[in-house]
Amino acid sequence: MSLVIAPAAPADAALVFSFVRELAEYENLLHEVEATEEGLAEALFGANPRVFCDIARWNGEPAGFALWFYNYSTFRGRHGIYLEDLFVRPTFRGSGIGKALIRGLAARCRDEGLARLEWWVLNWNAPSIAFYERLGAKPMDEWTVYRLSGEALERAAALG
């Protein structure tokens, strides 16, 4: 069996979009997907890409992906990587693909002198939490995530 991880190419836009939808379905959040294949293609491969994607292929078959972008820590004074999505198709789980995707991002952090690799995980997702903790990841329990979106975002933008 062979595993190859490579950056997504423009021809992979439909595949990346299908991974996003499969992940959303797994997380019971498919109803929240507003993204389009075209929008993802522009974000990943447009004139000024700000998001990146690595695709894992097992024996040539698309098996999973990691979608990520650079963030910045003012406290550390360095960039890091934020992992937006990590997904391995169910038939390929347990093959080390998720670990290989994380390892690749961790190596990028090390090689580029980045401060950290971080992500969110849904509280109910026990299999993923266990996987991340086996890798040595620690939950950031002292932080609470806040979000402005939709109408609340519009109201905040209109504040005088």
C-alpha positions in Angstrom: 0.0 0.0 0.0 1.3 3.5 -0.8 0.3 6.9 0.6 1.1 10.1 -1.2 0.4 13.5 0.2 0.7 16.5 -2.2 -0.7 20.0 -2.4 -4.0 20.3 -4.1 -3.9 21.4 -7.8 -6.6 23.4 -9.6 -7.9 20.1 -11.1 -8.7 19.0 -7.6 -11.3 21.7 -6.8 -14.3 19.3 -7.2 -12.5 16.8 -5.0 -11.8 19.3 -2.3 -15.4 20.4 -2.3 -16.5 16.8 -2.0 -14.3 16.4 1.0 -15.7 19.5 2.6 -19.2 18.1 2.1 -18.3 14.7 3.4 -16.8 16.3 6.5 -19.8 18.4 7.1 -22.1 15.3 6.8 -19.9 13.5 9.3 -20.2 16.4 11.7 -24.0 16.7 11.1 -23.4 20.2 9.7 -24.2 19.7 6.0 -27.0 22.2 6.3 -24.4 24.9 7.1 -22.3 24.4 4.0 -22.6 27.6 1.9 -19.4 27.1 0.1 -19.3 26.3 -3.6 -16.8 24.5 -5.7 -16.1 27.7 -7.6 -15.5 29.7 -4.4 -13.1 27.1 -3.0 -11.3 27.0 -6.3 -10.8 30.8 -6.2 -9.7 30.7 -2.5 -7.2 27.9 -3.2 -5.9 28.7 -6.7 -6.8 32.3 -7.4 -4.4 35.2 -7.9 -3.7 35.6 -4.1 -4.5 32.3 -2.3 -4.8 32.6 1.4 -5.9 29.0 2.1 -4.0 25.8 1.2 -4.9 22.2 0.9 -3.0 18.9 1.1 -4.6 15.8 -0.4 -3.8 12.3 0.7 -4.1 9.5 -1.9 -3.9 5.8 -0.9 -2.9 3.7 -3.9 -3.9 6.6 -6.1 -7.4 6.9 -4.7 -8.4 10.2 -2.9 -8.5 9.3 0.8 -8.4 12.5 2.8 -7.4 16.1 3.0 -6.1 18.9 5.3 -7.2 22.5 4.5 -5.2 25.1 6.4 -3.9 28.7 6.4 -1.3 30.8 8.2 -2.3 32.7 11.3 -0.2 34.9 13.6 0.5 34.9 17.3 1.3 38.4 18.7 2.5 36.8 21.9 4.9 34.4 20.2 5.8 37.0 17.5 5.6 34.4 14.8 3.2 32.8 12.3 1.6 29.5 12.9 -0.8 27.2 11.0 -4.5 26.9 11.6 -5.9 23.6 10.4 -9.4 24.4 9.3 -10.4 20.9 8.2 -8.9 17.4 8.5 -10.9 14.6 7.0 -10.1 11.0 6.1 -12.8 9.0 4.3 -14.2 6.2 6.6 -12.9 3.3 4.4 -9.3 4.7 4.8 -9.3 5.4 8.6 -6.9 3.5 10.7 -4.3 3.5 7.9 -2.2 6.4 9.3 -3.5 8.9 6.8 -4.7 11.5 9.4 -1.4 11.1 11.3 0.5 11.7 8.0 -1.4 14.8 7.2 -0.8 16.2 10.7 2.9 15.2 10.5 3.2 17.1 7.2 1.8 20.3 8.7 3.9 19.9 11.9 7.0 19.5 9.7 6.1 22.6 7.8 5.8 24.5 11.1 9.2 23.2 12.2 10.9 23.9 8.8 9.4 27.4 8.5 10.0 28.4 12.1 6.3 28.7 12.9 5.1 28.9 16.5 2.3 26.3 16.5 -0.2 24.2 14.7 -3.8 24.5 16.1 -7.4 23.6 15.3 -10.8 23.2 16.8 -12.6 19.9 17.4 -16.3 19.4 18.2 -16.8 18.4 21.8 -18.8 15.3 20.9 -16.2 14.0 18.5 -14.6 11.5 20.9 -12.7 9.5 18.2 -11.0 12.6 16.8 -10.3 13.9 20.3 -8.6 10.6 21.2 -6.6 10.7 18.0 -5.4 14.2 18.6 -4.5 13.5 22.2 -2.5 10.4 21.1 -0.5 12.8 19.0 0.3 14.9 22.0 -2.2 17.7 21.3 -3.6 19.5 24.3 -7.1 21.1 24.6 -7.2 24.8 25.2 -9.9 24.6 27.8 -9.3 28.1 29.1 -10.5 29.7 25.8 -14.0 30.2 24.6 -14.6 30.6 20.9 -16.8 33.6 19.9 -18.2 34.2 16.4 -19.9 37.0 14.6 -21.8 36.0 11.5 -24.9 36.7 9.5 -27.1 39.5 11.0 -24.8 39.9 14.1 -21.8 40.5 11.8 -23.8 43.1 9.8 -24.8 44.9 13.0 -21.3 45.0 14.3 -20.0 46.3 10.9 -22.6 49.1 11.1 -21.6 50.3 14.7 -20.8 54.0 14.8 
